[in-house]
Amino acid sequence: MKLYRFLSGPDDASFCDKVTAALNRGWSLSGSPTYAYDARSNTMRCGQAVVKEVEGKDYDPRMKLSEQ
């Protein structure tokens, strides 16, 4: 099965840590990162899609993708 996640967070080191952790768990970048202003929190936010191929499993909407 092929899995998709969209990671998002504030424009700081915690976002880079989140993406780095996903890459080290076998996820791959998918497309370009995004960068936008969040008027409610008055901060910049980042986003990055990641994908991963997992053999021998079927997708279940209840599964926690971050644990795959």
C-alpha positions as CSV (number, residue, x, y, z in Angstrom):
1,M,0.0,0.0,0.0
2,K,1.1,3.6,-0.5
3,L,0.6,6.0,2.4
4,Y,0.4,9.8,2.3
5,R,0.9,12.3,5.1
6,F,0.9,16.0,5.2
7,L,3.3,17.4,7.9
8,S,2.8,20.9,9.1
9,G,4.1,23.1,11.9
10,P,5.6,26.4,12.8
11,D,8.6,27.8,10.9
12,D,11.1,26.6,13.4
13,A,13.4,23.7,14.2
14,S,10.5,21.6,15.4
15,F,9.1,21.4,11.8
16,C,12.5,20.4,10.5
17,D,12.8,17.7,13.2
18,K,9.3,16.4,12.2
19,V,10.3,16.1,8.5
20,T,13.7,14.6,9.4
21,A,12.1,12.0,11.7
22,A,9.7,11.0,8.9
23,L,12.5,10.7,6.3
24,N,14.5,8.5,8.7
25,R,11.4,6.2,9.1
26,G,11.4,5.5,5.4
27,W,9.0,8.3,4.2
28,S,9.9,10.3,1.0
29,L,9.3,13.9,0.2
30,S,6.4,14.4,-2.2
31,G,6.2,17.7,-4.0
32,S,7.5,21.1,-2.8
33,P,7.2,22.4,0.7
34,T,4.6,25.1,1.5
35,Y,5.0,28.3,3.5
36,A,2.2,30.5,4.6
37,Y,1.3,33.2,7.1
38,D,-1.2,32.2,9.9
39,A,-3.0,35.3,10.8
40,R,-4.7,33.8,13.8
41,S,-1.4,33.0,15.5
42,N,0.6,35.7,13.8
43,T,3.3,33.2,12.7
44,M,4.6,31.6,9.6
45,R,3.7,27.9,9.0
46,C,5.4,25.2,6.9
47,G,4.0,22.1,5.3
48,Q,5.5,19.1,3.5
49,A,3.8,16.1,1.9
50,V,5.5,12.7,2.4
51,V,4.7,9.3,1.0
52,K,5.7,5.7,1.9
53,E,5.3,2.3,0.3
54,V,4.5,-0.4,2.8
55,E,4.4,-4.0,1.6
56,G,2.2,-6.7,3.1
57,K,-0.4,-4.5,4.7
58,D,-3.7,-3.2,3.7
59,Y,-4.8,0.4,4.4
60,D,-7.1,0.9,7.4
61,P,-8.3,4.4,8.2
62,R,-7.9,3.7,11.9
63,M,-4.1,3.1,11.5
64,K,-1.8,5.8,12.9
65,L,0.3,6.8,9.8
66,S,3.1,8.2,11.9
67,E,3.7,4.7,13.3
68,Q,4.1,3.1,9.8
